[in-house]
Amino acid sequence: MTSKISTTAFVAERGTTDCKSCARRRIRCDRARPSCLKCMKRSIECPGYGLNLRWANAVAVRGRFKGMKYPKDLSQANVPAKEWSKPWAEIAVTIAKIVPGAPNAREIEHLVTYYSEKVAGNMIWVDSPQNPYRRLVVPKAKSSPIMLLAILAVSAEHMAATEPLLRTFVPKACDVVVSSIAHELSKVTEFLGSKEPRDVLDLETVEWILASMLILSNYECIGDSSAAWCSHRLGARLLINGYSDSRAETSELFRFLRAQFGIHDVLASTTTSLYLGTDDVVLPKAGDPEALLSEYMRLIHQQTVCIMNKAPQNIPCPATLRMDFEKARGFTLMKAATPVVLDGEFTRLTFINLVDVHHLAGLLYAYRCVYKFTSQDAEIAYTTLQLFEKLQSCATNDALIQHLTWPAFIAGTECNNCEKRQRLISNWYSNIINKTGFRNYRIVVSFLEELWKHRSENWLEMAKVWERDGKPLLAV
């Protein structure tokens, strides 16, 4: 018999500061954990006591970059492409002026090659010679030193185990990238409400900002904290939603970056919605490059909106939901049957398995969090069994394992009373960490281990507790 979650079971002590809601309302906070009682009495979703990451006038006012200003020598951060059609030796000179101690020309070429060959393939659903990270992003980095610094930082951190000396410049490089992004975003926020982002920043600037954010998210995920990535999500939403005009729609790079960010935003919102909400979540569009699972992203986001809005009259019956998911599966497989990227039987079978694990995980997410089904319901038991069988067949596929993070997390929430399944989940995440180098998934495992310890069936409530305490859970 499973026990219901107790919100007091996770954190007993009081907060050391007022919750952000009470501080904003300028009232005394009782600092109760996990939610202050004053918020609860007014039916306000208490945002908790976690670190508040925000940017003002290009100066970080919270977190690791507090007080760090935008470097003045970055006024030429986006150099015209014709100026950057140079050998790596000349590029290295420019990079060295921005970040002292940066790699030399040979090392820069080595790091960029490593990113193209080892990292870029992990970034999209199905790797191919047409991978836009290799075809669009990496060449663009030659005309944008900020993008290039982000690539160099990720590669150096990824290679740290075998070439540790290359990582010494990484913190400085990331500082420069973050301050540059902040500088550009401050221009947008300065005119928020009076001007659209497209009236403040040109498309080329928006593209290098979004690309740098996505690339840098890998670096932040290599570390043990995902809080900074949540702040980047907010900035990326602002840019994408304010820049989807006719000119942007003609840019393959912009549409690709929108699709990539949309995947992150939709799946991250399933576990972290308190601070950022769901109103402005970026959804991949069906025609965007590499938006192969756009139908599923739309459906999964619909479930998140239902959860946050708490409007039962708008929730379809489970049978209708299952039909919607079956339609999404059919449309997804039909649309993916024509692209060249799915050339070869192995690649096509890999993609079918990718679709199936997200199909089953999406259903389980809805059953648990929207319909409040329990482990006693037949839908939960049957769908969980199917998901574990699919995950077991996928876990040995190196081309697929890095995309199992969210489905494996959902599966992990369904094995409170089964040590065998718990071991499978732990092993799968160990393989994912070894494959990707992204250590943030250890936090996901820690979350699941705590969930298993309490034998709770309400993982979503526990995720809210973690988010309020400044530990956003990102199983993406």
C-alpha positions as CSV (number, residue, x, y, z in Angstrom):
1,M,0.0,0.0,0.0
2,T,1.5,3.3,-1.0
3,S,1.5,6.3,1.2
4,K,0.4,9.8,0.2
5,I,3.0,12.5,0.0
6,S,3.3,14.9,3.0
7,T,4.6,18.3,2.0
8,T,6.2,18.5,5.5
9,A,8.1,15.3,5.0
10,F,10.7,16.9,2.8
11,V,11.6,20.2,4.5
12,A,10.9,20.7,8.2
13,E,12.8,24.0,8.9
14,R,11.6,27.5,8.0
15,G,13.0,29.6,5.2
16,T,15.7,32.1,6.0
17,T,14.2,34.8,3.8
18,D,10.7,35.9,2.9
19,C,9.0,34.1,0.0
20,K,9.1,36.1,-3.2
21,S,5.3,36.5,-3.2
22,C,5.2,38.1,0.2
23,A,8.2,40.2,-0.6
24,R,6.5,41.5,-3.7
25,R,3.3,42.2,-1.8
26,R,5.3,43.9,1.0
27,I,3.9,41.8,3.8
28,R,5.5,39.8,6.6
29,C,6.1,36.2,5.5
30,D,5.8,33.4,8.0
31,R,8.5,31.5,6.1
32,A,6.8,28.1,6.5
33,R,8.1,25.3,4.3
34,P,7.4,24.2,1.6
35,S,4.9,27.0,1.1
36,C,4.2,30.0,3.3
37,L,0.8,29.9,5.0
38,K,-0.2,33.4,3.9
39,C,0.1,32.3,0.2
40,M,-1.9,29.2,0.9
41,K,-4.7,31.1,2.6
42,R,-5.0,33.4,-0.4
43,S,-4.8,30.4,-2.8
44,I,-1.6,31.8,-4.3
45,E,1.0,29.3,-5.6
46,C,3.9,30.1,-3.3
47,P,7.1,30.5,-5.3
48,G,9.2,29.5,-2.3
49,Y,12.6,30.6,-1.2
50,G,14.9,29.6,-4.0
51,L,17.5,31.8,-5.7
52,N,15.9,34.5,-7.9
53,L,18.0,34.7,-11.1
54,R,17.4,37.9,-13.0
55,W,19.3,40.5,-15.0
56,A,19.2,44.3,-14.8
57,N,21.0,46.8,-17.0
58,A,23.5,44.1,-18.1
59,V,24.6,43.5,-14.6
60,A,23.9,40.2,-12.8
61,V,22.1,40.9,-9.5
62,R,21.8,37.3,-8.4
63,G,23.9,34.1,-8.6
64,R,27.5,33.4,-9.6
65,F,27.7,36.4,-12.0
66,K,26.6,39.0,-9.4
67,G,28.1,42.3,-10.0
68,M,29.8,41.3,-13.3
69,K,29.3,43.9,-16.0
70,Y,29.3,43.6,-19.7
71,P,32.9,43.9,-21.0
72,K,33.3,47.0,-23.1
73,D,35.6,45.3,-25.5
74,L,32.8,43.1,-26.7
75,S,31.2,45.9,-28.8
76,Q,32.3,43.9,-31.9
77,A,30.8,40.7,-30.6
78,N,29.0,40.0,-33.9
79,V,31.6,40.5,-36.6
80,P,30.5,40.5,-40.2
81,A,31.1,37.1,-41.8
82,K,33.5,38.4,-44.4
83,E,35.8,39.6,-41.6
84,W,35.7,36.1,-40.1
85,S,36.6,34.1,-43.2
86,K,40.1,33.7,-41.8
87,P,42.4,30.9,-40.7
88,W,42.0,29.7,-37.1
89,A,45.2,31.5,-36.2
90,E,43.6,34.9,-36.8
91,I,40.4,33.9,-35.0
92,A,42.5,32.8,-32.0
93,V,44.0,36.3,-31.8
94,T,40.5,37.9,-31.6
95,I,39.4,35.3,-29.0
96,A,42.5,35.9,-26.9
97,K,41.6,39.6,-26.7
98,I,38.2,38.8,-25.3
99,V,39.2,36.0,-22.9
100,P,42.8,36.0,-21.6
101,G,44.2,32.5,-21.5
102,A,42.0,31.3,-24.3
103,P,43.1,28.3,-26.4
104,N,45.5,28.7,-29.2
105,A,44.6,28.2,-32.9
106,R,45.3,24.4,-32.9
107,E,43.3,23.9,-29.7
108,I,40.4,26.0,-31.0
109,E,40.2,23.9,-34.1
110,H,40.4,20.7,-32.0
111,L,37.6,21.8,-29.7
112,V,35.3,22.9,-32.6
113,T,35.9,19.5,-34.3
114,Y,35.1,17.7,-31.1
115,Y,31.9,19.6,-30.8
116,S,30.9,18.8,-34.4
117,E,31.8,15.1,-34.0
118,K,30.9,14.2,-30.4
119,V,28.5,16.8,-29.0
120,A,26.3,18.0,-32.0
121,G,24.9,14.5,-32.6
122,N,23.5,14.4,-29.1
123,M,21.6,17.6,-29.6
124,I,18.9,16.5,-32.1
125,W,16.4,13.6,-32.3
126,V,18.1,11.8,-35.2
127,D,21.7,12.6,-36.2
128,S,22.6,12.8,-39.9
129,P,25.0,14.6,-42.2
130,Q,22.3,17.3,-42.4
131,N,22.5,18.0,-38.6
132,P,21.9,21.8,-38.4
133,Y,24.3,22.2,-35.5
134,R,27.1,21.1,-37.8
135,R,25.7,22.7,-41.0
136,L,24.4,26.0,-39.6
137,V,25.5,26.6,-36.0
138,V,29.2,25.7,-36.2
139,P,29.9,27.7,-39.4
140,K,28.0,30.7,-37.9
141,A,30.3,30.6,-34.9
142,K,33.1,31.7,-37.1
143,S,31.3,35.0,-37.5
144,S,30.3,35.3,-33.8
145,P,33.0,35.0,-31.2
146,I,30.3,34.7,-28.4
147,M,28.9,31.6,-30.1
148,L,32.4,30.3,-30.6
149,L,33.2,30.8,-26.9
150,A,30.1,28.8,-25.9
151,I,31.1,25.9,-28.2
152,L,34.7,26.0,-26.9
153,A,33.5,26.0,-23.3
154,V,31.2,23.0,-23.8
155,S,33.8,21.0,-25.6
156,A,36.5,21.7,-23.1
157,E,34.3,20.8,-20.2
158,H,33.1,17.7,-22.0
159,M,36.7,16.6,-22.6
160,A,37.9,17.4,-19.1
161,A,38.5,13.8,-18.1
162,T,41.0,13.2,-20.9
163,E,42.4,16.8,-21.5
164,P,41.9,18.7,-18.2
165,L,44.3,21.6,-19.1
166,L,41.8,22.8,-21.8
167,R,39.1,23.6,-19.2
168,T,41.1,26.2,-17.3
169,F,39.6,29.1,-19.4
170,V,36.1,27.7,-19.3
171,P,34.7,29.8,-16.3
172,K,36.0,33.0,-17.9
173,A,34.6,32.1,-21.3
174,C,31.2,31.4,-19.8
175,D,31.2,34.7,-17.9
176,V,31.8,36.5,-21.1
177,V,29.0,34.6,-22.9
178,V,26.5,35.2,-20.1
179,S,27.3,38.9,-19.8
180,S,27.0,39.3,-23.5
181,I,23.6,37.7,-23.5
182,A,22.6,39.8,-20.6
183,H,23.7,43.0,-22.3
184,E,21.5,42.3,-25.3
185,L,18.6,41.1,-23.3
186,S,18.7,44.3,-21.2
187,K,18.1,46.3,-24.4
188,V,14.9,44.3,-24.9
189,T,13.7,44.6,-21.3
190,E,14.4,48.3,-21.2
191,F,11.7,48.8,-23.8
192,L,9.4,46.0,-22.6
193,G,5.8,47.1,-23.2
194,S,6.7,49.9,-25.6
195,K,8.7,48.1,-28.3
196,E,8.8,44.6,-29.7
197,P,12.1,42.7,-29.5
198,R,12.3,42.8,-33.3
199,D,12.4,46.6,-33.1
200,V,15.3,46.5,-30.7
201,L,17.6,43.6,-31.9
202,D,18.3,42.5,-35.5
203,L,17.7,38.9,-36.5
204,E,21.4,38.0,-36.6
205,T,21.8,39.1,-33.0
206,V,18.8,37.1,-31.9
207,E,20.2,34.0,-33.6
208,W,23.5,34.2,-31.9
209,I,21.9,34.8,-28.5
210,L,19.5,31.8,-28.9
211,A,22.3,29.6,-30.2
212,S,24.6,30.6,-27.4
213,M,21.9,29.9,-24.8
214,L,21.2,26.4,-26.2
215,I,24.9,25.6,-26.4
216,L,25.6,27.1,-22.9
217,S,22.7,25.0,-21.5
218,N,24.9,22.0,-22.1
219,Y,27.7,23.5,-20.0
220,E,25.3,24.3,-17.2
221,C,24.0,20.8,-17.4
222,I,27.5,19.4,-17.2
223,G,27.6,21.0,-13.7
224,D,25.3,20.0,-10.9
225,S,23.0,23.0,-11.0
226,S,20.2,23.7,-13.5
227,A,19.0,27.0,-11.9
228,A,20.8,29.2,-14.4
229,W,19.2,27.5,-17.4
230,C,15.8,28.4,-16.0
231,S,16.8,32.1,-16.2
232,H,17.9,31.6,-19.8
233,R,14.6,30.0,-20.7
234,L,12.8,33.2,-19.7
235,G,15.0,35.3,-22.0
236,A,14.7,32.9,-24.9
237,R,10.9,32.9,-24.6
238,L,10.9,36.7,-24.8
239,L,13.0,36.7,-27.9
240,I,11.3,33.9,-29.8
241,N,7.8,35.0,-29.1
242,G,8.6,38.6,-30.0
243,Y,10.5,37.8,-33.1
244,S,8.4,35.3,-35.0
245,D,7.7,37.5,-38.0
246,S,8.0,37.0,-41.7
247,R,11.7,37.7,-41.9
248,A,12.5,35.3,-39.1
249,E,10.3,32.6,-40.8
250,T,12.6,32.7,-43.8
251,S,15.7,32.0,-41.7
252,E,16.3,28.3,-41.4
253,L,18.6,28.9,-38.4
254,F,16.0,30.8,-36.5
255,R,13.3,28.2,-37.1
256,F,15.8,25.4,-36.1
257,L,16.7,27.2,-32.9
258,R,13.0,27.8,-32.1
259,A,12.3,24.1,-32.6
260,Q,15.3,23.1,-30.4
261,F,14.4,25.5,-27.6
262,G,10.7,24.5,-27.8
263,I,11.6,20.9,-27.0
264,H,13.6,22.0,-23.9
265,D,10.8,24.4,-22.9
266,V,7.9,22.0,-23.2
267,L,9.6,19.1,-21.4
268,A,11.2,21.3,-18.7
269,S,7.8,22.9,-18.0
270,T,6.5,19.5,-16.9
271,T,8.7,19.7,-13.8
272,T,9.3,23.4,-13.4
273,S,6.3,25.7,-14.0
274,L,6.0,27.7,-10.8
275,Y,8.3,30.6,-11.7
276,L,8.0,30.8,-15.5
277,G,4.4,29.6,-15.9
278,T,3.0,28.1,-19.1
279,D,1.5,31.0,-20.9
280,D,4.6,31.9,-23.0
281,V,6.0,28.4,-23.5
282,V,7.6,28.1,-27.0
283,L,6.1,25.3,-29.1
284,P,8.0,23.8,-32.0
285,K,6.2,24.3,-35.3
286,A,5.5,21.4,-37.6
287,G,7.6,22.9,-40.5
288,D,10.6,23.8,-38.4
289,P,13.8,21.9,-39.0
290,E,14.2,18.9,-36.8
291,A,10.8,19.4,-35.3
292,L,10.0,15.7,-35.7
293,L,8.1,15.3,-32.5
294,S,6.2,18.6,-32.6
295,E,2.8,16.9,-32.4
296,Y,3.9,15.2,-29.1
297,M,5.3,18.5,-27.7
298,R,2.0,20.2,-28.4
299,L,0.0,17.4,-26.6
300,I,2.4,17.2,-23.6
301,H,2.2,21.0,-23.2
302,Q,-1.6,20.7,-23.3
303,Q,-1.4,18.4,-20.3
304,T,0.8,20.8,-18.4
305,V,-1.6,23.7,-19.1
306,C,-4.5,21.5,-17.7
307,I,-2.4,20.8,-14.6
308,M,-1.6,24.5,-14.0
309,N,-5.0,25.9,-14.8
310,K,-6.8,23.3,-12.6
311,A,-10.0,23.6,-14.8
312,P,-11.5,20.1,-14.8
313,Q,-14.3,21.2,-17.1
314,N,-11.8,21.6,-19.9
315,I,-10.2,18.2,-19.5
316,P,-11.3,15.6,-22.1
317,C,-12.1,12.0,-21.1
318,P,-9.2,9.5,-21.0
319,A,-10.5,7.8,-24.1
320,T,-10.4,11.1,-26.1
321,L,-6.8,11.7,-24.8
322,R,-5.7,8.2,-26.0
323,M,-7.2,8.9,-29.4
324,D,-5.3,12.2,-29.6
325,F,-2.0,10.5,-28.7
326,E,-2.7,7.8,-31.4
327,K,-3.3,10.5,-33.9
328,A,-0.1,12.2,-32.9
329,R,1.8,9.0,-33.3
330,G,0.4,8.4,-36.8
331,F,1.0,12.0,-38.0
332,T,4.6,11.9,-36.6
333,L,5.5,8.6,-38.3
334,M,3.9,9.7,-41.6
335,K,5.7,13.1,-41.7
336,A,9.0,11.5,-40.8
337,A,8.7,8.9,-43.5
338,T,10.0,11.3,-46.3
339,P,13.0,13.2,-44.9
340,V,16.4,12.0,-45.9
341,V,17.5,12.0,-42.3
342,L,15.6,8.7,-41.7
343,D,17.6,6.9,-44.4
344,G,18.2,3.3,-43.5
345,E,16.3,0.6,-41.6
346,F,18.2,1.0,-38.4
347,T,17.6,4.8,-38.3
348,R,13.9,4.3,-39.0
349,L,13.6,1.7,-36.2
350,T,15.4,4.0,-33.9
351,F,13.0,6.8,-34.6
352,I,9.9,4.5,-34.1
353,N,11.3,3.6,-30.7
354,L,11.9,7.3,-29.9
355,V,8.3,8.1,-30.8
356,D,6.9,5.1,-28.8
357,V,8.7,6.0,-25.5
358,H,7.5,9.6,-25.7
359,H,4.0,8.4,-26.6
360,L,3.8,6.2,-23.5
361,A,5.6,8.6,-21.2
362,G,3.2,11.4,-22.3
363,L,0.2,9.2,-21.5
364,L,1.5,8.3,-18.1
365,Y,2.2,12.0,-17.4
366,A,-1.4,12.8,-18.2
367,Y,-2.9,9.8,-16.3
368,R,-1.0,10.7,-13.1
369,C,-1.0,14.5,-13.1
370,V,-4.2,15.4,-15.0
371,Y,-6.5,12.5,-14.3
372,K,-5.0,11.7,-10.8
373,F,-5.0,7.9,-11.6
374,T,-3.3,5.7,-9.0
375,S,-1.2,2.6,-9.3
376,Q,-4.5,0.6,-8.7
377,D,-5.8,1.8,-12.1
378,A,-5.4,-0.5,-15.0
379,E,-4.2,2.3,-17.3
380,I,-1.3,3.0,-15.1
381,A,-0.1,-0.6,-14.7
382,Y,-0.5,-1.4,-18.4
383,T,1.2,1.8,-19.7
384,T,4.0,1.5,-17.2
385,L,4.7,-2.1,-18.3
386,Q,4.8,-1.0,-22.0
387,L,7.1,1.9,-21.2
388,F,9.6,-0.2,-19.4
389,E,9.6,-2.8,-22.2
390,K,10.3,-0.1,-24.7
391,L,13.0,1.6,-22.6
392,Q,14.8,-1.8,-22.2
393,S,14.9,-2.2,-25.9
394,C,16.2,1.3,-26.4
395,A,18.8,1.4,-23.6
396,T,21.4,-0.4,-25.6
397,N,21.0,1.9,-28.6
398,D,23.8,4.5,-28.4
399,A,22.0,6.7,-31.0
400,L,19.0,6.9,-28.8
401,I,20.0,6.8,-25.1
402,Q,20.6,10.6,-24.8
403,H,16.9,11.1,-25.7
404,L,15.5,8.9,-23.0
405,T,16.0,11.4,-20.2
406,W,12.3,12.5,-19.9
407,P,10.7,9.1,-20.6
408,A,13.1,7.4,-18.2
409,F,12.1,10.0,-15.5
410,I,8.4,9.4,-16.0
411,A,9.1,5.6,-15.8
412,G,11.1,6.2,-12.6
413,T,8.1,7.9,-11.0
414,E,6.1,4.6,-11.5
415,C,8.4,2.1,-9.6
416,N,8.0,3.0,-5.9
417,N,7.5,-0.6,-4.9
418,C,9.7,-2.4,-7.3
419,E,13.5,-2.5,-6.6
420,K,14.2,-4.2,-9.9
421,R,12.7,-1.4,-11.9
422,Q,14.5,1.2,-9.6
423,R,17.8,-0.4,-10.4
424,L,17.0,-0.3,-14.2
425,I,16.2,3.4,-13.9
426,S,19.5,4.1,-12.0
427,N,21.5,2.1,-14.6
428,W,19.9,3.9,-17.5
429,Y,20.7,7.3,-16.0
430,S,24.3,6.1,-15.4
431,N,24.5,5.2,-19.0
432,I,23.0,8.6,-20.1
433,I,25.5,10.5,-17.9
434,N,28.4,8.5,-19.3
435,K,27.2,9.0,-22.9
436,T,26.4,12.8,-22.6
437,G,28.7,13.9,-19.8
438,F,25.8,15.9,-18.4
439,R,26.0,15.4,-14.6
440,N,22.8,17.3,-13.9
441,Y,21.0,14.0,-14.3
442,R,22.4,13.0,-11.0
443,I,19.9,15.4,-9.5
444,V,17.1,13.6,-11.3
445,V,18.3,10.3,-9.8
446,S,18.5,11.9,-6.3
447,F,14.9,13.2,-6.8
448,L,13.7,9.7,-7.8
449,E,15.5,8.1,-4.9
450,E,13.8,10.4,-2.5
451,L,10.5,9.7,-4.1
452,W,11.1,6.0,-3.8
453,K,12.1,6.4,-0.1
454,H,8.8,8.1,0.7
455,R,6.9,5.7,-1.6
456,S,4.9,8.6,-2.9
457,E,2.7,8.6,-5.9
458,N,2.5,12.4,-6.1
459,W,5.9,13.2,-7.8
460,L,4.6,16.5,-9.1
461,E,4.0,17.9,-5.6
462,M,7.5,16.9,-4.6
463,A,8.9,18.6,-7.8
464,K,7.1,21.9,-6.7
465,V,8.8,21.6,-3.3
466,W,12.2,21.2,-4.9
467,E,11.5,24.2,-7.2
468,R,10.4,26.4,-4.3
469,D,13.7,25.5,-2.6
470,G,15.7,26.6,-5.5
471,K,16.4,23.1,-6.9
472,P,14.5,23.1,-10.3
473,L,14.3,19.6,-11.6
474,L,15.2,19.3,-15.3
475,A,14.8,15.9,-16.8
476,V,15.5,17.1,-20.4
